[in-house]
Amino acid sequence: MAKRSLIERYIPISRWGRHYTRANLMDDSVAALIVAIMLIPQSLGLSLVAGLPPETGLYASIFGLAVYSVFGTSNTLSVAPVAVISLMTAAALAKLPLEDPAEILNAALLLALLSGIGLFFLGLFRLGFMANFLSHPVISAFVTASALIIGMSQMKHLFGIEGDGHNLIGLAMSLLESIDQTNLITLGMGIVSIGFILWCKAKMEWVLVKVGLPSYFARVVSRTGPVFIVIATSLAAYLWRLDLHGLQLLGEIPSGIPEFRVPQVDVELLGSLAGSAALIAIIGFVESISVAQTLAAKRRERIDLDQELVGLGSANIATSFFGGFPVSGGFSRSVVNFDAGAATPAAGLITAVLVTLVALFFTPLLFWLPKVSLAAIILVAVIPLVDFSMLQKSWRYSKADFTAVFFTLTLTLLVGVEFGIAAGVLASILIHLYKTSQPHVAVVGRVAGSEHFRNVKRHDVETFENLLSIRIDESLYFANTRYLEELVFKLVAKQPNVEHVILMFTAVNAVDLSALETLAKINDTLSELGISLHLSEVKGPIMDRLEQTEFFRALSGNCYLSQNRAVEALKNREVPLSDF
């Protein structure tokens, strides 16, 4: 029983697979077909974003989807190449002094392997909670900046010119140098493609419903705009030999599935890729989890964070052995999978089978696919990722959060994706430390006729000449203890008749060793002044630890269950505390 339970925990397919029904198969097959139609051109385009051969996108999709279906816990998450991770892959590879395509591909495989191993072991050791340490505003700013860079990187395909760079300025300057070489046929095809895909997203469903098609079928067809573009532009390129007029084609794509191969490991290369792999793993996990949890909540399903790490890690490891690059859960694909009625992770497995069939039998047809068509698909796909509202929201709510958002957005755009996200995470940590280093501390008094205590600056409350009640609204740790110490003595100096200081621990969830030493120092100093130190409303876990310390045994006062009990036991006569 224990063995079976362990298998079900780490291999979820063994759990849901036993209850798989024919109805599930029908729902999953329909969803898989729709996602596959969407995924194939998208994965080809994202390969170009990553700076890799187009077939690598197909391979990454096949093995990412298949392996995640076995180890993942989300019924609807679609794990394959995504825009942001593809851009981060390109940035990581660009740092390497490599020119041989085979060596570049090997580096991409190694990047997927490293990020996969990192994710896998984080899940194995139950460290999924670490995703909570990344600020959502920072991630949002990073995704927005990355989307803008991806959009700019596709401009060279849209105009049919040369262009290179890994930040917004570099790309813009490179494009401006070649803008006079714009191929008008390419540009025209790109504009038409973008317009048609946008029209499909906005209007096609409404038009189809108007002509009498069922709503569900109309919704499905409206999502196939990229497929229509792929077919139409490929036919146009073939029939009119537009390649002879400067139109860039996708070219020959090898048929079949790559053989199993372990990436060649080089110590120096490992060192160069380790940091990038860690960032890709973190961003990929956060993006995947946010999508998976959102969709699961709509169906009242549960996502296991730690098993998701195992699933995503396994998917990336698999892609590294079969010619792919790092993968993650994609928002748009997963939403389509959800809307199409995917019932189980088997939908991803069926999608992988469909993509495999394309890789085996239909890649010759992709020879005539214009690169500008893929660029148009990618450009439309990244539009929803651009969200500048976070700047306005953070400015209104918290200037500190705005600072982190602004730095992340600006540095990602101007310097590069890796530097931008690293700076954003660092800014978030520093801002958190700054905020918590100066915790909100309030002198409190009792609301007349009640047992409630409120800030004397905000409420009309009862205070007493011999008591100083201080509420601490933050956990106590090394960064804020000096601030607390200085504030306590400052407040004591303002009330010469004070005999008792009560620290109200209602909002204190943790006390580290540095804070404990500071509390002991406060106790000793107050004792020398003839003032007793008391604690109130200390939470159980903290009390359990404090009771074992020398500080608690040396406490000059008492520890009270409630602030009201402390005041009732220690009060003298009521006086106004106008100075606080």
WOCORCOR-V658819 format. One record per pair of residues at least 6 apart in sequence whose ideal C-beta (glycine too) atoms are under 8 Angstrom apart, sorted by the first residue. I is the first residue (numbers start at 1). J is the second residue. If there is no record, write none. Layout:
i=I j=J
i=I j=J
This chain:
i=7 j=14
i=8 j=14
i=8 j=15
i=9 j=307
i=10 j=71
i=10 j=307
i=10 j=310
i=11 j=70
i=11 j=71
i=12 j=70
i=12 j=71
i=12 j=72
i=12 j=73
i=12 j=307
i=12 j=311
i=12 j=345
i=13 j=69
i=13 j=70
i=13 j=71
i=13 j=345
i=16 j=344
i=16 j=345
i=17 j=346
i=20 j=344
i=20 j=346
i=23 j=343
i=24 j=343
i=24 j=344
i=24 j=346
i=25 j=346
i=27 j=341
i=27 j=342
i=27 j=343
i=27 j=347
i=28 j=342
i=28 j=343
i=28 j=344
i=28 j=346
i=28 j=347
i=28 j=350
i=29 j=347
i=29 j=350
i=30 j=340
i=30 j=341
i=31 j=336
i=31 j=337
i=31 j=340
i=31 j=341
i=31 j=342
i=31 j=343
i=31 j=347
i=32 j=342
i=32 j=347
i=32 j=348
i=32 j=349
i=32 j=350
i=32 j=351
i=32 j=353
i=32 j=354
i=33 j=354
i=34 j=220
i=34 j=223
i=34 j=224
i=34 j=336
i=34 j=337
i=34 j=340
i=35 j=78
i=35 j=333
i=35 j=336
i=35 j=337
i=35 j=340
i=35 j=342
i=35 j=347
i=35 j=351
i=36 j=351
i=36 j=354
i=36 j=355
i=36 j=358
i=37 j=223
i=37 j=224
i=37 j=226
i=37 j=227
i=38 j=223
i=38 j=224
i=38 j=226
i=38 j=227
i=38 j=332
i=38 j=333
i=38 j=336
i=39 j=61
i=39 j=78
i=39 j=80
i=39 j=333
i=39 j=351
i=39 j=355
i=40 j=58
i=40 j=61
i=40 j=355
i=40 j=358
i=41 j=226
i=41 j=227
i=41 j=229
i=41 j=230
i=41 j=373
i=41 j=374
i=41 j=377
i=42 j=57
i=42 j=81
i=42 j=226
i=42 j=333
i=42 j=377
i=42 j=378
i=42 j=381
i=43 j=57
i=43 j=58
i=43 j=60
i=43 j=61
i=43 j=80
i=43 j=81
i=43 j=355
i=44 j=54
i=44 j=57
i=44 j=58
i=44 j=250
i=44 j=366
i=44 j=369
i=44 j=374
i=45 j=57
i=45 j=374
i=45 j=375
i=45 j=377
i=45 j=378
i=45 j=381
i=46 j=57
i=46 j=81
i=46 j=82
i=46 j=83
i=46 j=86
i=46 j=378
i=47 j=53
i=47 j=54
i=47 j=55
i=47 j=56
i=47 j=57
i=47 j=81
i=47 j=86
i=47 j=325
i=48 j=54
i=48 j=157
i=48 j=371
i=48 j=374
i=48 j=375
i=48 j=378
i=49 j=83
i=49 j=86
i=49 j=87
i=49 j=90
i=49 j=150
i=49 j=153
i=49 j=154
i=49 j=378
i=50 j=56
i=50 j=57
i=50 j=81
i=50 j=86
i=50 j=87
i=50 j=89
i=50 j=90
i=50 j=93
i=50 j=108
i=50 j=325
i=51 j=89
i=51 j=90
i=51 j=93
i=51 j=94
i=51 j=104
i=52 j=89
i=52 j=104
i=52 j=105
i=52 j=108
i=52 j=325
i=53 j=101
i=53 j=105
i=53 j=253
i=54 j=250
i=54 j=253
i=54 j=366
i=55 j=253
i=55 j=254
i=55 j=323
i=55 j=359
i=55 j=363
i=56 j=105
i=56 j=108
i=56 j=323
i=56 j=324
i=56 j=325
i=57 j=81
i=57 j=324
i=57 j=325
i=58 j=253
i=58 j=355
i=58 j=358
i=58 j=359
i=58 j=363
i=59 j=257
i=59 j=258
i=59 j=319
i=59 j=322
i=59 j=323
i=59 j=324
i=59 j=359
i=60 j=80
i=60 j=81
i=60 j=112
i=60 j=319
i=60 j=324
i=60 j=325
i=60 j=326
i=60 j=327
i=61 j=80
i=61 j=81
i=61 j=324
i=61 j=327
i=61 j=351
i=61 j=352
i=61 j=355
i=62 j=257
i=62 j=322
i=62 j=324
i=62 j=352
i=62 j=355
i=62 j=356
i=62 j=359
i=63 j=315
i=63 j=318
i=63 j=319
i=63 j=321
i=63 j=322
i=63 j=324
i=63 j=352
i=64 j=79
i=64 j=80
i=64 j=81
i=64 j=315
i=64 j=316
i=64 j=318
i=64 j=319
i=64 j=324
i=64 j=327
i=65 j=78
i=65 j=79
i=65 j=80
i=65 j=315
i=65 j=348
i=65 j=349
i=65 j=351
i=65 j=352
i=65 j=355
i=66 j=318
i=66 j=348
i=66 j=349
i=66 j=352
i=67 j=311
i=67 j=314
i=67 j=315
i=67 j=317
i=67 j=318
i=68 j=77
i=68 j=79
i=68 j=311
i=68 j=312
i=68 j=314
i=68 j=315
i=68 j=345
i=68 j=348
i=69 j=345
i=69 j=346
i=69 j=347
i=69 j=348
i=69 j=349
i=69 j=352
i=70 j=311
i=70 j=314
i=70 j=345
i=70 j=349
i=71 j=307
i=71 j=310
i=71 j=311
i=71 j=314
i=71 j=315
i=72 j=79
i=72 j=307
i=72 j=308
i=72 j=311
i=72 j=312
i=72 j=315
i=72 j=345
i=72 j=348
i=73 j=292
i=73 j=302
i=73 j=303
i=73 j=304
i=73 j=307
i=73 j=308
i=73 j=311
i=74 j=292
i=74 j=295
i=74 j=296
i=74 j=301
i=74 j=303
i=74 j=308
i=74 j=329
i=74 j=334
i=74 j=345
i=75 j=296
i=75 j=299
i=75 j=301
i=75 j=342
i=75 j=343
i=75 j=344
i=75 j=345
i=75 j=347
i=76 j=292
i=76 j=295
i=76 j=296
i=76 j=334
i=76 j=337
i=76 j=338
i=76 j=342
i=76 j=347
i=77 j=288
i=77 j=291
i=77 j=292
i=77 j=295
i=77 j=329
i=77 j=334
i=77 j=337
i=77 j=348
i=78 j=329
i=78 j=330
i=78 j=333
i=78 j=334
i=78 j=336
i=78 j=337
i=78 j=348
i=78 j=351
i=79 j=288
i=79 j=311
i=79 j=312
i=79 j=315
i=79 j=327
i=79 j=328
i=79 j=329
i=79 j=330
i=79 j=348
i=80 j=327
i=80 j=330
i=80 j=333
i=81 j=325
i=81 j=326
i=81 j=327
i=81 j=330
i=82 j=284
i=82 j=287
i=82 j=327
i=82 j=328
i=82 j=329
i=82 j=330
i=82 j=331
i=83 j=146
i=83 j=147
i=83 j=150
i=83 j=378
i=83 j=381
i=83 j=382
i=83 j=385
i=84 j=142
i=84 j=143
i=84 j=146
i=84 j=147
i=84 j=150
i=84 j=283
i=84 j=287
i=84 j=328
i=84 j=385
i=84 j=417
i=85 j=280
i=85 j=283
i=85 j=284
i=85 j=287
i=85 j=326
i=85 j=327
i=85 j=328
i=86 j=150
i=86 j=325
i=87 j=146
i=87 j=149
i=87 j=150
i=87 j=153
i=87 j=417
i=88 j=146
i=88 j=276
i=88 j=279
i=88 j=280
i=88 j=283
i=88 j=326
i=88 j=417
i=88 j=418
i=89 j=108
i=89 j=111
i=89 j=280
i=89 j=325
i=89 j=326
i=90 j=153
i=90 j=166
i=91 j=166
i=91 j=276
i=91 j=416
i=91 j=417
i=91 j=418
i=92 j=107
i=92 j=111
i=92 j=273
i=92 j=276
i=92 j=277
i=92 j=280
i=92 j=418
i=93 j=104
i=93 j=107
i=93 j=108
i=93 j=111
i=94 j=166
i=95 j=272
i=95 j=276
i=96 j=104
i=96 j=107
i=96 j=269
i=96 j=272
i=96 j=273
i=98 j=104
i=98 j=107
i=105 j=323
i=106 j=263
i=106 j=264
i=107 j=269
i=107 j=273
i=108 j=325
i=109 j=261
i=109 j=263
i=109 j=320
i=109 j=321
i=109 j=323
i=109 j=324
i=109 j=325
i=110 j=263
i=110 j=264
i=110 j=265
i=110 j=269
i=110 j=270
i=110 j=273
i=110 j=320
i=111 j=273
i=111 j=276
i=111 j=277
i=111 j=280
i=111 j=320
i=111 j=325
i=111 j=326
i=112 j=316
i=112 j=317
i=112 j=319
i=112 j=320
i=112 j=324
i=112 j=325
i=112 j=326
i=112 j=327
i=113 j=263
i=113 j=316
i=113 j=317
i=113 j=320
i=113 j=321
i=114 j=270
i=114 j=273
i=114 j=274
i=114 j=277
i=115 j=277
i=115 j=278
i=115 j=280
i=115 j=281
i=115 j=284
i=115 j=313
i=115 j=316
i=115 j=326
i=116 j=281
i=116 j=312
i=116 j=313
i=116 j=314
i=116 j=315
i=116 j=316
i=116 j=317
i=116 j=318
i=116 j=319
i=116 j=320
i=116 j=326
i=117 j=313
i=117 j=317
i=118 j=277
i=118 j=278
i=118 j=281
i=118 j=313
i=119 j=281
i=119 j=284
i=119 j=285
i=119 j=309
i=119 j=310
i=119 j=312
i=119 j=313
i=119 j=316
i=120 j=309
i=120 j=310
i=120 j=313
i=120 j=314
i=120 j=317
i=121 j=313
i=122 j=128
i=122 j=130
i=122 j=281
i=122 j=306
i=122 j=309
i=122 j=313
i=123 j=306
i=123 j=307
i=123 j=308
i=123 j=309
i=123 j=310
i=123 j=311
i=123 j=313
i=124 j=309
i=124 j=310
i=126 j=306
i=127 j=306
i=127 j=309
i=128 j=304
i=128 j=305
i=128 j=306
i=128 j=308
i=128 j=309
i=129 j=305
i=131 j=282
i=131 j=285
i=131 j=286
i=131 j=289
i=131 j=305
i=134 j=282
i=134 j=286
i=134 j=425
i=134 j=428
i=135 j=401
i=135 j=404
i=135 j=424
i=135 j=425
i=135 j=428
i=137 j=390
i=137 j=393
i=137 j=394
i=137 j=401
i=137 j=404
i=137 j=405
i=138 j=404
i=138 j=405
i=138 j=408
i=138 j=421
i=138 j=424
i=138 j=425
i=138 j=427
i=138 j=428
i=139 j=283
i=139 j=286
i=139 j=287
i=140 j=387
i=140 j=390
i=140 j=405
i=141 j=390
i=141 j=391
i=141 j=404
i=141 j=405
i=141 j=406
i=141 j=408
i=141 j=409
i=141 j=412
i=141 j=424
i=142 j=283
i=142 j=408
i=142 j=409
i=142 j=412
i=142 j=417
i=142 j=420
i=142 j=421
i=142 j=424
i=143 j=287
i=143 j=385
i=143 j=387
i=144 j=385
i=144 j=386
i=144 j=387
i=144 j=388
i=144 j=390
i=144 j=409
i=145 j=408
i=145 j=409
i=145 j=412
i=145 j=413
i=145 j=417
i=145 j=420
i=146 j=385
i=146 j=412
i=146 j=417
i=147 j=382
i=147 j=383
i=147 j=385
i=147 j=386
i=148 j=168
i=148 j=386
i=148 j=413
i=149 j=166
i=149 j=167
i=149 j=168
i=149 j=171
i=149 j=412
i=149 j=413
i=149 j=417
i=150 j=378
i=150 j=382
i=151 j=379
i=151 j=382
i=151 j=383
i=151 j=386
i=152 j=168
i=152 j=171
i=152 j=172
i=152 j=175
i=153 j=163
i=153 j=165
i=153 j=171
i=154 j=375
i=154 j=378
i=154 j=379
i=155 j=163
i=155 j=171
i=155 j=175
i=156 j=162
i=156 j=163
i=156 j=164
i=156 j=174
i=156 j=175
i=156 j=178
i=157 j=186
i=157 j=190
i=157 j=248
i=157 j=371
i=157 j=372
i=157 j=374
i=157 j=375
i=158 j=186
i=158 j=187
i=158 j=190
i=158 j=191
i=158 j=372
i=158 j=375
i=158 j=376
i=158 j=379
i=159 j=175
i=159 j=178
i=159 j=179
i=159 j=182
i=159 j=183
i=159 j=186
i=159 j=187
i=159 j=190
i=160 j=181
i=160 j=182
i=160 j=183
i=160 j=185
i=160 j=186
i=160 j=187
i=160 j=246
i=160 j=247
i=160 j=248
i=160 j=372
i=161 j=175
i=161 j=178
i=161 j=179
i=161 j=181
i=161 j=182
i=161 j=183
i=162 j=174
i=162 j=178
i=162 j=181
i=163 j=171
i=163 j=174
i=163 j=175
i=163 j=178
i=164 j=170
i=164 j=171
i=164 j=174
i=165 j=171
i=165 j=172
i=165 j=173
i=165 j=174
i=166 j=416
i=166 j=417
i=167 j=412
i=167 j=413
i=167 j=414
i=167 j=415
i=167 j=416
i=168 j=413
i=168 j=414
i=169 j=413
i=169 j=414
i=183 j=245
i=183 j=246
i=183 j=247
i=185 j=242
i=185 j=245
i=185 j=246
i=185 j=247
i=186 j=246
i=186 j=247
i=186 j=248
i=186 j=370
i=186 j=372
i=189 j=233
i=189 j=236
i=189 j=242
i=189 j=247
i=189 j=370
i=189 j=372
i=189 j=373
i=190 j=372
i=190 j=373
i=190 j=375
i=190 j=376
i=193 j=229
i=193 j=233
i=193 j=372
i=193 j=373
i=193 j=376
i=193 j=377
i=194 j=376
i=194 j=379
i=194 j=380
i=196 j=225
i=196 j=228
i=196 j=229
i=197 j=225
i=197 j=226
i=197 j=229
i=197 j=376
i=197 j=377
i=197 j=380
i=198 j=380
i=199 j=225
i=200 j=222
i=200 j=223
i=200 j=224
i=200 j=225
i=200 j=228
i=201 j=222
i=201 j=223
i=201 j=225
i=201 j=380
i=204 j=218
i=204 j=221
i=204 j=222
i=204 j=225
i=205 j=215
i=205 j=218
i=205 j=219
i=205 j=221
i=205 j=222
i=208 j=217
i=208 j=218
i=208 j=221
i=208 j=222
i=209 j=215
i=209 j=218
i=213 j=221
i=219 j=339
i=220 j=340
i=223 j=336
i=226 j=377
i=226 j=380
i=229 j=373
i=229 j=376
i=229 j=377
i=230 j=369
i=230 j=373
i=233 j=369
i=233 j=370
i=233 j=372
i=233 j=373
i=234 j=365
i=234 j=366
i=234 j=368
i=234 j=369
i=234 j=370
i=234 j=373
i=235 j=368
i=236 j=242
i=237 j=243
i=237 j=247
i=237 j=249
i=237 j=368
i=237 j=369
i=237 j=370
i=238 j=368
i=242 j=370
i=243 j=249
i=247 j=370
i=247 j=372
i=248 j=370
i=248 j=371
i=248 j=372
i=249 j=367
i=249 j=368
i=249 j=369
i=249 j=370
i=249 j=371
i=250 j=366
i=250 j=367
i=250 j=368
i=250 j=369
i=250 j=370
i=250 j=371
i=250 j=374
i=251 j=367
i=252 j=367
i=253 j=363
i=253 j=364
i=253 j=366
i=253 j=367
i=254 j=363
i=255 j=359
i=255 j=360
i=255 j=361
i=255 j=363
i=255 j=364
i=256 j=359
i=256 j=360
i=257 j=322
i=257 j=356
i=257 j=359
i=257 j=360
i=258 j=322
i=258 j=323
i=260 j=321
i=260 j=322
i=261 j=321
i=261 j=322
i=261 j=323
i=262 j=321
i=263 j=320
i=263 j=321
i=275 j=418
i=276 j=418
i=279 j=418
i=279 j=421
i=279 j=422
i=280 j=326
i=281 j=313
i=281 j=316
i=283 j=328
i=283 j=421
i=284 j=312
i=284 j=316
i=284 j=326
i=284 j=327
i=284 j=328
i=284 j=329
i=285 j=308
i=285 j=309
i=285 j=312
i=285 j=328
i=287 j=328
i=287 j=329
i=287 j=331
i=288 j=308
i=288 j=312
i=288 j=328
i=288 j=329
i=289 j=303
i=289 j=305
i=289 j=308
i=289 j=329
i=291 j=329
i=291 j=330
i=291 j=331
i=291 j=334
i=291 j=335
i=292 j=303
i=292 j=308
i=292 j=329
i=292 j=334
i=293 j=303
i=295 j=334
i=295 j=335
i=295 j=338
i=296 j=302
i=296 j=303
i=298 j=338
i=312 j=327
i=312 j=328
i=312 j=329
i=315 j=327
i=316 j=326
i=316 j=327
i=318 j=324
i=319 j=325
i=319 j=326
i=319 j=327
i=331 j=384
i=332 j=381
i=332 j=384
i=337 j=347
i=337 j=348
i=342 j=348
i=390 j=405
i=391 j=402
i=391 j=405
i=391 j=406
i=391 j=409
i=394 j=401
i=394 j=402
i=394 j=404
i=394 j=405
i=395 j=402
i=400 j=431
i=400 j=434
i=400 j=435
i=401 j=431
i=403 j=427
i=403 j=431
i=404 j=424
i=404 j=427
i=404 j=428
i=404 j=431
i=405 j=424
i=407 j=423
i=407 j=424
i=407 j=427
i=408 j=420
i=408 j=421
i=408 j=423
i=408 j=424
i=408 j=427
i=409 j=420
i=411 j=419
i=411 j=420
i=411 j=423
i=411 j=424
i=412 j=419
i=412 j=420
i=412 j=421
i=412 j=424
i=413 j=420
i=433 j=479
i=436 j=474
i=436 j=475
i=436 j=477
i=436 j=479
i=436 j=480
i=437 j=479
i=437 j=480
i=437 j=483
i=438 j=480
i=438 j=483
i=439 j=472
i=439 j=473
i=439 j=474
i=439 j=476
i=439 j=480
i=439 j=483
i=439 j=484
i=440 j=473
i=440 j=474
i=441 j=470
i=441 j=471
i=441 j=472
i=441 j=473
i=441 j=484
i=441 j=487
i=442 j=455
i=442 j=456
i=442 j=457
i=442 j=470
i=442 j=471
i=442 j=473
i=443 j=455
i=443 j=456
i=443 j=457
i=443 j=468
i=443 j=469
i=443 j=470
i=443 j=471
i=443 j=491
i=443 j=577
i=443 j=580
i=444 j=453
i=444 j=454
i=444 j=455
i=444 j=456
i=444 j=461
i=444 j=469
i=444 j=470
i=444 j=471
i=444 j=504
i=444 j=563
i=445 j=453
i=445 j=454
i=445 j=456
i=445 j=459
i=445 j=461
i=445 j=462
i=445 j=463
i=445 j=469
i=445 j=577
i=446 j=452
i=446 j=453
i=446 j=461
i=446 j=462
i=446 j=463
i=446 j=564
i=446 j=567
i=447 j=453
i=447 j=454
i=447 j=459
i=447 j=460
i=447 j=461
i=447 j=462
i=448 j=460
i=448 j=461
i=448 j=462
i=451 j=562
i=451 j=563
i=451 j=564
i=453 j=461
i=453 j=469
i=453 j=471
i=453 j=504
i=453 j=563
i=453 j=564
i=454 j=461
i=455 j=471
i=456 j=463
i=456 j=577
i=456 j=580
i=457 j=580
i=462 j=574
i=463 j=469
i=463 j=574
i=463 j=575
i=463 j=576
i=463 j=577
i=464 j=567
i=464 j=571
i=464 j=572
i=464 j=573
i=464 j=574
i=464 j=575
i=465 j=495
i=465 j=497
i=465 j=498
i=465 j=572
i=465 j=573
i=465 j=574
i=465 j=575
i=466 j=497
i=466 j=498
i=466 j=499
i=466 j=500
i=466 j=570
i=466 j=571
i=466 j=572
i=467 j=498
i=467 j=499
i=467 j=500
i=467 j=502
i=467 j=567
i=467 j=570
i=467 j=571
i=467 j=572
i=468 j=491
i=468 j=492
i=468 j=495
i=468 j=498
i=468 j=500
i=468 j=501
i=468 j=502
i=469 j=502
i=469 j=504
i=469 j=563
i=469 j=566
i=469 j=567
i=470 j=487
i=470 j=488
i=470 j=491
i=470 j=501
i=470 j=502
i=470 j=503
i=470 j=504
i=471 j=504
i=471 j=506
i=471 j=507
i=472 j=484
i=472 j=503
i=472 j=504
i=472 j=505
i=472 j=507
i=472 j=508
i=473 j=507
i=474 j=480
i=474 j=507
i=474 j=508
i=475 j=507
i=475 j=508
i=475 j=509
i=475 j=510
i=475 j=511
i=476 j=484
i=476 j=508
i=476 j=510
i=476 j=511
i=476 j=512
i=476 j=515
i=476 j=518
i=476 j=519
i=477 j=510
i=477 j=511
i=477 j=512
i=477 j=514
i=477 j=515
i=478 j=512
i=478 j=514
i=478 j=515
i=480 j=515
i=481 j=514
i=481 j=515
i=481 j=517
i=481 j=518
i=482 j=518
i=484 j=515
i=484 j=518
i=484 j=522
i=485 j=518
i=485 j=521
i=485 j=522
i=488 j=501
i=488 j=522
i=489 j=522
i=489 j=525
i=491 j=580
i=492 j=498
i=492 j=501
i=492 j=526
i=492 j=529
i=492 j=531
i=494 j=579
i=494 j=580
i=495 j=577
i=495 j=579
i=498 j=531
i=499 j=530
i=499 j=531
i=499 j=532
i=499 j=570
i=499 j=572
i=500 j=531
i=500 j=532
i=500 j=534
i=500 j=557
i=500 j=570
i=501 j=526
i=501 j=531
i=501 j=532
i=501 j=533
i=501 j=534
i=501 j=557
i=502 j=534
i=502 j=535
i=502 j=536
i=502 j=557
i=502 j=560
i=502 j=563
i=502 j=566
i=502 j=567
i=502 j=570
i=503 j=519
i=503 j=533
i=503 j=534
i=503 j=535
i=503 j=536
i=504 j=536
i=504 j=537
i=504 j=563
i=505 j=535
i=505 j=536
i=505 j=537
i=505 j=538
i=505 j=539
i=505 j=542
i=506 j=537
i=506 j=563
i=508 j=538
i=508 j=539
i=508 j=542
i=509 j=539
i=509 j=542
i=510 j=542
i=511 j=519
i=511 j=542
i=511 j=545
i=511 j=546
i=516 j=546
i=516 j=549
i=516 j=551
i=519 j=551
i=520 j=550
i=520 j=551
i=520 j=554
i=522 j=533
i=523 j=533
i=523 j=551
i=523 j=554
i=523 j=555
i=523 j=556
i=524 j=554
i=526 j=532
i=526 j=533
i=526 j=556
i=527 j=533
i=527 j=556
i=531 j=556
i=532 j=556
i=532 j=557
i=533 j=555
i=533 j=556
i=533 j=557
i=534 j=555
i=534 j=557
i=534 j=558
i=534 j=559
i=534 j=560
i=534 j=566
i=534 j=570
i=535 j=555
i=535 j=557
i=535 j=558
i=535 j=559
i=535 j=560
i=536 j=559
i=536 j=560
i=536 j=561
i=536 j=562
i=536 j=563
i=536 j=565
i=536 j=566
i=537 j=560
i=537 j=561
i=537 j=562
i=537 j=563
i=538 j=546
i=538 j=559
i=543 j=559
i=546 j=552
i=546 j=559
i=552 j=559
i=558 j=566
i=558 j=569
i=560 j=566
i=560 j=569
